[in-house]
């Protein structure tokens, strides 16, 4: 499990939107693929403020598997460069020096973990456990009201993970459980995820045309030869739950599946349900989020058409280059 410079950059952009404070929970020790100097430079470039930090005082990662025999900064030290949040690490054992030992797939978290954290970083845990739905429910339970969750999990099978996720898997769970916000992206790259450019696509199942809304919550296929991550930021509200289970879009009783020109199609949902359907209501709420896109229009790359146009719900919004010379 680890955070490339791309993922570190995305966390910094969320911090720029709303500072990460309180109690931070890392699910497993995350290898941050940056040296101390690279991490400082990245923080300064994203936040626009100089960090007067003695590199020699920053903790070097000697715990995570991915950092062995390398001079990478620890995840705890990375967060300390921009946040005063109290760092905690949860794992199913003390394998990588976790201070909280708990099996995320257990029926429920201990009482002391319930609603205990302001920011939860889950980097490639759900795609490596056998019961990811149980783990996701526990993560939602451990977030405080107003707390945020960051997910980074495989969206393609070009890896040895147990599970590769649809973008709608996260979006639908946070919709049916009435989270205040959920922004979901597809990140795709070629070759090595640490040194390749990431192309980001925003999952937007709510369409608007001439002031009329239509909701189409079905995911789509992506180029199978490209690697992919589902990137998620979710924010818990006072009315949020954790125990409701979503139904995939095309199997919901109020969704119309029909033949159009002799082809079987699942049709968008009528906008008249916006006030009564929990998925549609959430999509409308998420579409009005004050969170800016994770990438800016000036960060778009010159992609071939087949990589730009997947589906109306999967919108290419920009690319992130890796920090140069990431591997020391």
VOBA-1610 file (N, C-alpha, C; in pm, whole numbers, padded with zeros to 5 digits, always signed):
BEGIN
Unk+00085-00119+00000Unk+00000+00000+00000Unk+00088+00124+00000Unk+00050+00223-00082Unk+00136+00338-00088Unk+00071+00457-00154Unk+00137+00572-00139Unk+00094+00696-00199Unk+00202+00745-00294Unk+00174+00741-00423Unk+00264+00801-00520Unk+00257+00952-00506Unk+00342+01021-00580Unk+00337+01168-00574Unk+00202+01219-00623Unk+00137+01145-00716Unk+00006+01186-00765Unk-00096+01185-00651Unk-00099+01073-00577Unk-00195+01061-00466Unk-00164+01162-00357Unk-00035+01182-00328Unk+00002+01283-00228Unk-00046+01420-00272Unk-00036+01448-00400Unk-00081+01577-00453Unk-00233+01594-00436Unk-00308+01485-00458Unk-00453+01492-00444Unk-00494+01518-00300Unk-00424+01455-00205Unk-00452+01480-00063Unk-00422+01626-00028Unk-00315+01679-00083Unk-00281+01819-00058Unk-00389+01912-00114Unk-00446+01876-00227Unk-00550+01959-00286Unk-00678+01954-00203Unk-00707+01840-00143Unk-00821+01833-00051Unk-00792+01916+00074Unk-00669+01911+00122Unk-00630+01994+00238Unk-00641+02142+00204Unk-00607+02178+00082Unk-00617+02317+00039Unk-00763+02363+00036Unk-00851+02271-00001Unk-00994+02303+00000Unk-01045+02319+00143Unk-01007+02225+00229Unk-01047+02230+00370Unk-00938+02164+00452Unk-00871+02236+00541Unk-00756+02182+00613Unk-00786+02051+00686Unk-00690+01962+00682Unk-00698+01834+00753Unk-00653+01859+00897Unk-00743+01843+00991Unk-00714+01868+01132Unk-00769+01752+01215Unk-00748+01759+01346Unk-00806+01659+01437Unk-00727+01531+01439Unk-00797+01419+01417Unk-00734+01287+01422Unk-00734+01226+01282Unk-00615+01191+01235Unk-00598+01129+01103Unk-00571+00981+01122Unk-00643+00899+01047Unk-00626+00754+01054Unk-00577+00701+00920Unk-00463+00636+00921Unk-00411+00568+00802Unk-00444+00420+00813Unk-00509+00366+00710Unk-00539+00223+00709Unk-00419+00151+00652Unk-00341+00097+00741Unk-00212+00039+00703Unk-00109+00149+00686Unk+00016+00114+00703Unk+00123+00210+00681Unk+00138+00233+00531Unk+00134+00359+00489Unk+00143+00392+00348Unk+00286+00429+00311Unk+00340+00365+00209Unk+00468+00406+00156Unk+00447+00533+00074Unk+00513+00641+00113Unk+00508+00766+00036Unk+00631+00766-00054Unk+00610+00761-00184Unk+00720+00744-00278Unk+00788+00878-00308Unk+00834+00942-00202Unk+00901+01071-00211Unk+01012+01078-00107Unk+01123+01138-00146Unk+01224+01170-00047Unk+01176+01291+00032Unk+01246+01322+00140Unk+01206+01437+00222Unk+01209+01566+00141Unk+01313+01587+00063Unk+01323+01710-00016Unk+01213+01717-00122Unk+01183+01605-00184Unk+01076+01604-00284Unk+00940+01632-00219Unk+00918+01575-00101Unk+00791+01597-00031Unk+00774+01743+00007Unk+00880+01805+00057Unk+00874+01946+00093Unk+00843+02032-00029Unk+00911+02002-00139Unk+00889+02079-00262Unk+00746+02063-00311Unk+00691+01943-00301Unk+00554+01918-00345Unk+00455+01994-00258Unk+00474+01991-00127Unk+00386+02063-00036Unk+00391+02213-00065Unk+00510+02265-00085Unk+00524+02409-00112Unk+00458+02448-00244Unk+00472+02363-00347Unk+00415+02397-00477Unk+00262+02390-00474Unk+00205+02295-00399Unk+00060+02281-00395Unk-00007+02381-00302Unk+00058+02413-00192Unk-00004+02503-00093Unk+00042+02647-00107Unk+00148+02669-00184Unk+00192+02805-00211Unk+00258+02874-00094Unk+00306+02799+00002Unk+00375+02858+00117Unk+00505+02783+00142Unk+00604+02855+00186Unk+00734+02795+00211Unk+00733+02719+00344Unk+00798+02605+00348Unk+00810+02525+00470Unk+00953+02533+00522Unk+00967+02591+00640Unk+01100+02601+00701Unk+01123+02475+00783Unk+01169+02370+00717Unk+01181+02239+00779Unk+01324+02189+00764Unk+01377+02137+00872Unk+01509+02073+00868Unk+01490+01930+00818Unk+01541+01902+00700Unk+01524+01770+00639Unk+01575+01660+00732Unk+01678+01689+00805Unk+01738+01587+00892Unk+01644+01545+01004Unk+01545+01627+01036Unk+01453+01595+01145Unk+01329+01521+01098Unk+01315+01499+00968Unk+01197+01429+00916Unk+01218+01278+00920Unk+01116+01210+00966Unk+01124+01065+00982Unk+01135+00994+00847Unk+01230+00904+00837Unk+01246+00820+00719Unk+01169+00690+00742Unk+01105+00643+00639Unk+01020+00524+00649Unk+01107+00398+00661Unk+01097+00334+00776Unk+01165+00206+00797Unk+01064+00096+00829Unk+00934+00127+00816Unk+00830+00033+00855Unk+00759-00033+00738Unk+00724+00044+00636Unk+00643-00011+00528Unk+00726-00097+00434Unk+00662-00197+00378Unk+00730-00291+00289Unk+00787-00222+00166Unk+00712-00125+00111Unk+00755-00061-00013Unk+00873+00032+00003Unk+00907+00069+00127Unk+01014+00165+00148Unk+01146+00102+00188Unk+01151-00029+00195Unk+01273-00095+00241Unk+01391-00063+00149Unk+01501-00027+00212Unk+01625+00004+00141Unk+01611+00127+00052Unk+01517+00215+00082Unk+01501+00340+00008Unk+01496+00455+00107Unk+01517+00575+00059Unk+01522+00692+00147Unk+01393+00772+00138Unk+01280+00703+00150Unk+01151+00770+00142Unk+01112+00828+00277Unk+01040+00939+00273Unk+00983+00997+00393Unk+00869+00907+00443Unk+00845+00903+00574Unk+00734+00824+00627Unk+00602+00896+00601Unk+00494+00821+00601Unk+00364+00886+00582Unk+00333+00983+00696Unk+00372+00945+00816Unk+00351+01034+00931Unk+00426+01166+00913Unk+00549+01159+00864Unk+00627+01280+00841Unk+00569+01363+00726Unk+00518+01295+00624Unk+00456+01368+00512Unk+00339+01452+00561Unk+00249+01393+00639Unk+00134+01468+00688Unk+00177+01583+00778Unk+00286+01563+00853Unk+00332+01667+00945Unk+00381+01792+00873Unk+00412+01780+00744Unk+00459+01895+00667Unk+00350+01999+00643Unk+00224+01959+00654Unk+00116+02053+00625Unk+00000+02047+00723Unk+00001+01951+00816Unk-00113+01936+00906Unk-00066+01905+01048Unk-00142+01958+01145Unk-00114+01926+01285Unk-00204+01813+01335Unk-00270+01744+01244Unk-00357+01632+01283Unk-00275+01525+01354Unk-00337+01462+01453Unk-00274+01351+01525Unk-00281+01226+01440Unk-00166+01165+01416Unk-00156+01051+01325Unk-00178+00919+01400Unk-00260+00832+01341Unk-00279+00695+01390Unk-00277+00600+01271Unk-00236+00478+01295Unk-00231+00377+01190Unk-00303+00251+01237Unk-00395+00202+01154Unk-00472+00082+01186Unk-00434-00030+01092Unk-00416-00149+01148Unk-00390-00267+01065Unk-00441-00389+01140Unk-00446-00502+01070Unk-00496-00624+01133Unk-00392-00689+01223Unk-00270-00635+01223Unk-00164-00680+01314Unk-00065-00566+01330Unk+00037-00587+01410Unk+00140-00485+01425Unk+00247-00499+01318Unk+00211-00562+01208Unk+00299-00594+01096Unk+00390-00478+01055Unk+00334-00358+01040Unk+00414-00242+01002Unk+00402-00130+01106Unk+00408-00171+01232Unk+00408-00077+01345Unk+00278+00001+01360Unk+00166-00063+01333Unk+00037+00003+01355Unk+00013+00020+01505Unk-00047+00134+01543Unk-00078+00155+01685Unk-00220+00112+01720Unk-00303+00081+01617Unk-00437+00029+01639Unk-00448-00104+01565Unk-00479-00211+01635Unk-00491-00343+01574Unk-00639-00380+01568Unk-00690-00394+01447Unk-00832-00425+01426Unk-00848-00481+01285Unk-00927-00586+01273Unk-00958-00644+01143Unk-01076-00568+01082Unk-01051-00493+00976Unk-01154-00410+00916Unk-01275-00489+00869Unk-01259-00618+00844Unk-01371-00701+00797Unk-01453-00759+00912Unk-01420-00723+01035Unk-01498-00770+01150Unk-01637-00708+01148Unk-01732-00768+01221Unk-01870-00717+01217Unk-01886-00571+01257Unk-01805-00524+01351Unk-01816-00385+01393Unk-01687-00342+01461Unk-01656-00213+01457Unk-01534-00166+01522Unk-01553-00154+01672Unk-01447-00155+01749Unk-01459-00130+01893Unk-01521+00007+01920Unk-01585+00019+02034Unk-01656+00143+02067Unk-01564+00264+02062Unk-01436+00247+02099Unk-01345+00361+02103Unk-01307+00411+01963Unk-01335+00330+01859Unk-01305+00373+01723Unk-01427+00433+01653Unk-01544+00407+01706Unk-01668+00456+01643Unk-01668+00610+01643Unk-01690+00668+01524Unk-01695+00815+01508Unk-01572+00882+01568Unk-01456+00819+01547Unk-01337+00866+01615Unk-01239+00947+01534Unk-01261+00964+01400Unk-01156+01021+01318Unk-01209+01127+01221Unk-01124+01227+01198Unk-01160+01340+01113Unk-01119+01319+00968Unk-01015+01241+00946Unk-00969+01216+00809Unk-00913+01075+00804Unk-00965+00994+00713Unk-00924+00854+00700Unk-00863+00833+00563Unk-00742+00782+00561Unk-00671+00753+00436Unk-00671+00604+00415Unk-00742+00560+00312Unk-00751+00417+00279Unk-00691+00399+00140Unk-00565+00362+00137Unk-00494+00347+00010Unk-00472+00201-00023Unk-00558+00145-00106Unk-00544+00008-00156Unk-00552-00096-00045Unk-00651-00077+00043Unk-00686-00181+00140Unk-00807-00259+00092Unk-00911-00188+00050Unk-01035-00255+00010Unk-01013-00353-00105Unk-00920-00322-00195Unk-00898-00413-00308Unk-00812-00534-00270Unk-00765-00538-00145Unk-00681-00649-00101Unk-00742-00731+00013Unk-00866-00698+00053Unk-00931-00775+00157Unk-01046-00856+00097Unk-01086-00962+00166Unk-01186-01054+00111Unk-01328-00999+00121Unk-01352-00912+00219Unk-01488-00861+00241Unk-01485-00708+00237Unk-01466-00649+00119Unk-01451-00504+00113Unk-01575-00427+00156Unk-01694-00483+00137Unk-01815-00412+00178Unk-01818-00396+00330Unk-01783-00501+00403Unk-01777-00492+00549Unk-01673-00390+00592Unk-01559-00389+00524Unk-01453-00294+00557Unk-01499-00150+00531Unk-01570-00128+00420Unk-01618+00006+00389Unk-01718+00054+00494Unk-01806-00035+00537Unk-01901+00003+00641Unk-01829+00044+00770Unk-01728-00031+00807Unk-01654+00003+00927Unk-01581+00137+00913Unk-01528+00162+00795Unk-01461+00291+00773Unk-01561+00406+00788Unk-01681+00389+00732Unk-01783+00492+00744Unk-01823+00512+00890Unk-01826+00405+00966Unk-01860+00415+01108Unk-01751+00488+01187Unk-01627+00474+01145Unk-01517+00534+01220Unk-01498+00682+01190Unk-01561+00731+01084Unk-01551+00874+01053Unk-01648+00954+01139Unk-01603+01068+01186Unk-01688+01158+01261Unk-01782+01234+01166Unk-01886+01293+01221Unk-01969+01384+01144Unk-01880+01500+01097Unk-01881+01526+00969Unk-01790+01624+00912Unk-01656+01564+00873Unk-01634+01438+00911Unk-01510+01370+00877Unk-01508+01329+00730Unk-01386+01308+00680Unk-01369+01276+00539Unk-01293+01145+00522Unk-01323+01078+00412Unk-01254+00954+00377Unk-01193+00969+00239Unk-01069+00924+00227Unk-00999+00922+00099Unk-00973+00776+00063Unk-01024+00735-00053Unk-01004+00599-00102Unk-00920+00601-00228Unk-00830+00503-00240Unk-00750+00485-00361Unk-00739+00334-00383Unk-00819+00282-00477Unk-00824+00138-00498Unk-00828+00106-00647Unk-00787-00014-00680Unk-00779-00054-00820Unk-00915-00057-00888Unk-00918-00001-01010Unk-01037-00006-01093Unk-01011-00089-01218Unk-00900-00162-01220Unk-00869-00251-01331Unk-00802-00376-01274Unk-00806-00483-01353Unk-00748-00609-01307Unk-00603-00626-01353Unk-00539-00519-01393Unk-00399-00528-01434Unk-00308-00524-01312Unk-00339-00609-01215Unk-00265-00611-01090Unk-00305-00738-01017Unk-00242-00764-00902Unk-00270-00888-00829Unk-00373-00869-00718Unk-00457-00766-00728Unk-00556-00740-00623Unk-00665-00847-00624Unk-00734-00860-00509Unk-00852-00945-00501Unk-00966-00890-00587Unk-00986-00758-00575Unk-01106-00695-00632Unk-01067-00568-00706Unk-01128-00545-00822Unk-01117-00417-00892Unk-01255-00353-00892Unk-01263-00225-00856Unk-01391-00161-00827Unk-01445-00078-00942Unk-01577-00080-00956Unk-01646+00018-01039Unk-01652+00150-00963Unk-01652+00260-01035Unk-01664+00390-00970Unk-01797+00401-00896Unk-01901+00342-00953Unk-02035+00350-00893Unk-02044+00273-00762Unk-01954+00179-00738Unk-01957+00102-00613Unk-01943+00197-00494Unk-01849+00289-00502Unk-01831+00388-00397Unk-01942+00493-00401Unk-01971+00543-00518Unk-02070+00651-00534Unk-02206+00608-00480Unk-02247+00486-00512Unk-02379+00439-00469Unk-02385+00416-00318Unk-02276+00365-00261Unk-02276+00342-00116Unk-02291+00474-00042Unk-02214+00574-00079Unk-02222+00701-00009Unk-02351+00775-00042Unk-02412+00745-00157Unk-02542+00804-00191Unk-02652+00749-00102Unk-02663+00616-00096Unk-02774+00554-00023Unk-02760+00578+00127Unk-02637+00607+00172Unk-02616+00634+00315Unk-02609+00783+00347Unk-02658+00864+00253Unk-02682+01007+00278Unk-02559+01084+00324Unk-02444+01057+00261Unk-02327+01138+00292Unk-02345+01277+00232Unk-02284+01375+00296Unk-02298+01512+00247Unk-02233+01531+00111Unk-02124+01460+00088Unk-02054+01476-00040Unk-01981+01348-00074Unk-01967+01324-00203Unk-01885+01215-00253Unk-01842+01250-00394Unk-01713+01261-00414Unk-01657+01290-00546Unk-01569+01172-00586Unk-01599+01115-00702Unk-01534+00993-00747Unk-01466+01017-00881Unk-01343+00969-00892Unk-01264+00984-01013Unk-01207+00849-01056Unk-01183+00838-01184Unk-01103+00729-01240Unk-00966+00786-01274Unk-00860+00724-01223Unk-00723+00760-01262Unk-00668+00646-01346Unk-00616+00679-01463Unk-00559+00577-01552Unk-00417+00613-01589Unk-00337+00509-01609Unk-00197+00531-01647Unk-00147+00410-01724Unk-00031+00426-01785Unk+00036+00318-01857Unk+00165+00283-01783Unk+00204+00158-01792Unk+00332+00113-01735Unk+00330+00122-01583Unk+00423+00199-01523Unk+00441+00200-01378Unk+00364+00317-01317Unk+00283+00290-01213Unk+00200+00396-01157Unk+00280+00506-01088Unk+00403+00476-01044Unk+00484+00574-00974Unk+00544+00675-01071Unk+00585+00630-01188Unk+00658+00716-01281Unk+00577+00757-01404Unk+00453+00708-01417Unk+00370+00741-01532Unk+00281+00862-01503Unk+00233+00925-01608Unk+00132+01029-01594Unk-00002+00965-01560Unk-00078+01029-01470Unk-00213+00984-01438Unk-00313+01072-01512Unk-00406+01010-01584Unk-00516+01081-01648Unk-00640+01063-01561Unk-00703+01173-01523Unk-00816+01168-01430Unk-00949+01200-01500Unk-01050+01119-01465Unk-01185+01133-01519Unk-01281+01146-01402Unk-01373+01240-01411Unk-01470+01264-01304Unk-01597+01186-01332Unk-01642+01109-01234Unk-01767+01033-01247Unk-01883+01125-01211Unk-01967+01157-01311Unk-02078+01250-01291Unk-02205+01188-01348Unk-02277+01108-01271Unk-02395+01039-01324Unk-02517+01128-01344Unk-02510+01251-01296Unk-02621+01343-01316Unk-02592+01432-01437Unk-02675+01421-01540Unk-02656+01499-01661Unk-02753+01618-01661Unk-02711+01728-01718Unk-02799+01843-01736Unk-02791+01890-01879Unk-02906+01906-01942Unk-02912+01956-02079Unk-03027+02055-02089Unk-02992+02179-02120Unk-03092+02285-02131Unk-03176+02297-02004Unk-03110+02284-01889Unk-03178+02300-01762Unk-03255+02179-01715Unk-03253+02071-01794Unk-03325+01950-01757Unk-03225+01843-01712Unk-03252+01781-01597Unk-03163+01681-01542Unk-03207+01540-01581Unk-03108+01453-01596Unk-03132+01309-01610Unk-03023+01239-01531Unk-03059+01131-01465Unk-02966+01059-01380Unk-02939+00922-01440Unk-02809+00895-01465Unk-02769+00765-01520Unk-02651+00715-01439Unk-02677+00631-01340Unk-02576+00589-01245Unk-02500+00464-01281Unk-02507+00425-01408Unk-02438+00304-01451Unk-02292+00336-01485Unk-02203+00251-01442Unk-02062+00266-01478Unk-02040+00216-01620Unk-01919+00232-01670Unk-01888+00189-01805Unk-01758+00111-01804Unk-01721+00060-01920Unk-01593-00010-01933Unk-01484+00092-01962Unk-01360+00057-01929Unk-01245+00142-01959Unk-01147+00060-02044Unk-01053+00129-02106Unk-00955+00058-02189Unk-00886-00049-02104Unk-00900-00176-02138Unk-00849-00283-02052Unk-00697-00291-02045Unk-00628-00228-02140Unk-00482-00234-02137Unk-00421-00126-02049Unk-00505-00038-01993Unk-00455+00066-01904Unk-00480+00028-01758Unk-00388+00066-01672Unk-00409+00051-01529Unk-00510+00156-01482Unk-00576+00129-01369Unk-00672+00226-01320Unk-00692+00220-01169Unk-00718+00336-01112Unk-00757+00350-00972Unk-00894+00418-00964Unk-00972+00380-00867Unk-01086+00461-00824Unk-01035+00554-00714Unk-01056+00683-00733Unk-01011+00785-00638Unk-01136+00850-00580Unk-01148+00850-00447Unk-01273+00893-00385Unk-01245+00985-00266Unk-01319+01096-00260Unk-01328+01177-00139Unk-01474+01178-00097Unk-01501+01137+00027Unk-01638+01136+00079Unk-01642+01210+00212Unk-01752+01281+00236Unk-01767+01359+00359Unk-01895+01318+00431Unk-01881+01286+00558Unk-01993+01238+00638Unk-02074+01355+00694Unk-02208+01341+00694Unk-02295+01444+00747Unk-02368+01399+00872Unk-02444+01487+00930Unk-02515+01455+01053Unk-02626+01353+01031Unk-02677+01343+00907Unk-02782+01246+00876Unk-02728+01120+00811Unk-02595+01107+00801Unk-02536+00992+00732Unk-02551+00863+00812Unk-02571+00755+00739Unk-02575+00621+00797Unk-02457+00541+00742Unk-02447+00417+00781Unk-02339+00332+00730Unk-02390+00195+00689Unk-02512+00158+00728Unk-02558+00020+00716Unk-02650-00008+00598Unk-02677+00092+00515Unk-02765+00069+00401Unk-02683+00016+00282Unk-02740-00081+00212Unk-02671-00147+00101Unk-02731-00100-00031Unk-02649-00049-00121Unk-02702+00000-00249Unk-02739-00114-00343Unk-02822-00080-00441Unk-02856-00170-00551Unk-02799-00109-00678Unk-02735-00190-00760Unk-02677-00139-00882Unk-02784-00077-00972Unk-02748+00029-01041Unk-02843+00113-01113Unk-02943+00035-01198Unk-02896-00051-01287Unk-02986-00114-01383Unk-03082-00215-01319Unk-03057-00254-01192Unk-03142-00352-01125Unk-03240-00289-01026Unk-03243-00157-01020Unk-03339-00091-00931Unk-03478-00099-00993Unk-03580-00117-00911Unk-03715-00140-00966Unk-03771-00025-01048Unk-03722+00098-01028Unk-03776+00212-01101Unk-03691+00251-01222Unk-03599+00164-01262Unk-03514+00191-01378Unk-03569+00115-01498Unk-03578+00183-01611Unk-03635+00123-01731Unk-03526+00060-01817Unk-03541-00070-01840Unk-03455-00144-01933Unk-03543-00184-02051Unk-03499-00150-02169Unk-03585-00172-02286Unk-03500-00193-02410Unk-03567-00220-02522Unk-03500-00233-02650Unk-03517-00103-02728Unk-03407-00049-02776Unk-03406+00070-02859Unk-03333+00036-02988Unk-03404+00042-03100Unk-03347+00003-03228Unk-03287-00137-03222Unk-03364-00227-03159Unk-03328-00369-03147Unk-03208-00393-03055Unk-03166-00292-02982Unk-03057-00308-02886Unk-03110-00288-02745Unk-03068-00377-02655Unk-03111-00368-02515Unk-03036-00254-02448Unk-03111-00163-02384Unk-03049-00049-02320Unk-03112-00022-02184Unk-03029+00030-02094Unk-03077+00083-01968Unk-03089+00234-01984Unk-03205+00289-01957Unk-03231+00430-01983Unk-03206+00516-01859Unk-03173+00643-01879Unk-03157+00734-01766Unk-03288+00748-01688Unk-03273+00792-01564Unk-03390+00809-01478Unk-03453+00946-01501Unk-03585+00949-01497Unk-03659+01072-01517Unk-03630+01172-01406Unk-03613+01300-01440Unk-03582+01399-01335Unk-03691+01418-01233Unk-03812+01370-01260Unk-03922+01388-01165Unk-03899+01315-01034Unk-03802+01221-01030Unk-03778+01144-00907Unk-03676+01213-00816Unk-03624+01328-00856Unk-03516+01389-00781Unk-03551+01413-00634Unk-03677+01441-00604Unk-03716+01472-00467Unk-03744+01348-00383Unk-03760+01233-00448Unk-03802+01115-00374Unk-03701+01001-00377Unk-03618+00996-00479Unk-03524+00885-00493Unk-03392+00919-00423Unk-03347+00835-00329Unk-03226+00872-00252Unk-03100+00881-00338Unk-03090+00798-00441Unk-02973+00804-00529Unk-02972+00933-00609Unk-03087+00967-00666Unk-03097+01088-00747Unk-03076+01213-00661Unk-03133+01212-00540Unk-03114+01326-00449Unk-02967+01344-00415Unk-02899+01232-00390Unk-02757+01240-00357Unk-02677+01291-00476Unk-02711+01243-00596Unk-02639+01287-00716Unk-02654+01437-00736Unk-02773+01490-00710Unk-02796+01633-00721Unk-02714+01708-00615Unk-02713+01653-00494Unk-02635+01715-00385Unk-02485+01712-00417Unk-02437+01599-00462Unk-02294+01587-00493Unk-02255+01678-00609Unk-02348+01695-00705Unk-02317+01780-00821Unk-02304+01926-00782Unk-02361+01964-00668Unk-02354+02103-00619Unk-02242+02121-00517Unk-02155+02025-00506Unk-02046+02032-00409Unk-01957+02153-00433Unk-01914+02220-00326Unk-01820+02331-00342Unk-01677+02285-00371Unk-01652+02154-00361Unk-01517+02104-00388Unk-01480+02128-00534Unk-01366+02190-00557Unk-01323+02206-00696Unk-01277+02071-00752Unk-01273+02062-00885Unk-01218+01941-00947Unk-01075+01921-00901Unk-01034+01796-00894Unk-00899+01765-00845Unk-00790+01810-00941Unk-00827+01830-01066Unk-00731+01881-01165Unk-00793+02000-01236Unk-00709+02092-01280Unk-00755+02213-01346Unk-00755+02196-01497Unk-00835+02275-01569Unk-00839+02263-01715Unk-00702+02278-01781Unk-00613+02361-01722Unk-00482+02379-01784Unk-00392+02256-01768Unk-00438+02158-01688Unk-00360+02036-01670Unk-00399+01925-01768Unk-00483+01954-01863Unk-00523+01852-01959Unk-00408+01817-02053Unk-00398+01689-02083Unk-00298+01640-02178Unk-00365+01620-02314Unk-00284+01605-02415Unk-00335+01583-02550Unk-00358+01433-02569Unk-00474+01386-02525Unk-00505+01243-02531Unk-00572+01208-02663Unk-00553+01085-02711Unk-00627+01041-02829Unk-00775+01031-02799Unk-00860+01044-02900Unk-01006+01048-02878Unk-01059+00929-02800Unk-01002+00809-02821Unk-01055+00692-02753Unk-01029+00695-02603Unk-00938+00782-02558Unk-00912+00796-02415Unk-00985+00916-02355Unk-01041+00999-02437Unk-01114+01116-02389Unk-01262+01084-02371Unk-01318+01007-02464Unk-01462+00986-02468Unk-01497+00842-02429Unk-01513+00818-02300Unk-01561+00688-02253Unk-01714+00685-02252Unk-01771+00777-02176Unk-01917+00786-02162Unk-01949+00924-02109Unk-02073+00971-02127Unk-02107+01104-02075Unk-02087+01118-01924Unk-02091+01005-01852Unk-02075+01009-01706Unk-01929+01003-01662Unk-01838+00973-01755Unk-01695+00962-01723Unk-01625+01072-01800Unk-01601+01186-01735Unk-01556+01306-01804Unk-01407+01328-01778Unk-01327+01333-01885Unk-01184+01361-01870Unk-01168+01505-01823Unk-01093+01523-01713Unk-01080+01658-01659Unk-00936+01704-01642Unk-00836+01618-01665Unk-00698+01661-01656Unk-00604+01550-01619Unk-00477+01581-01620Unk-00373+01481-01594Unk-00272+01535-01494Unk-00206+01443-01425Unk-00104+01477-01327Unk+00024+01404-01362Unk+00131+01478-01377Unk+00261+01418-01402Unk+00327+01378-01270Unk+00411+01277-01273Unk+00481+01238-01150Unk+00588+01339-01113Unk+00625+01339-00987Unk+00741+01415-00946Unk+00863+01350-01009Unk+00948+01430-01074Unk+01061+01374-01144Unk+01159+01311-01047Unk+01223+01206-01094Unk+01324+01136-01014Unk+01268+01091-00881Unk+01146+01031-00887Unk+01082+00990-00762Unk+01158+00878-00693Unk+01217+00791-00771Unk+01291+00680-00710Unk+01435+00725-00687Unk+01479+00732-00563Unk+01616+00782-00535Unk+01720+00679-00573
//
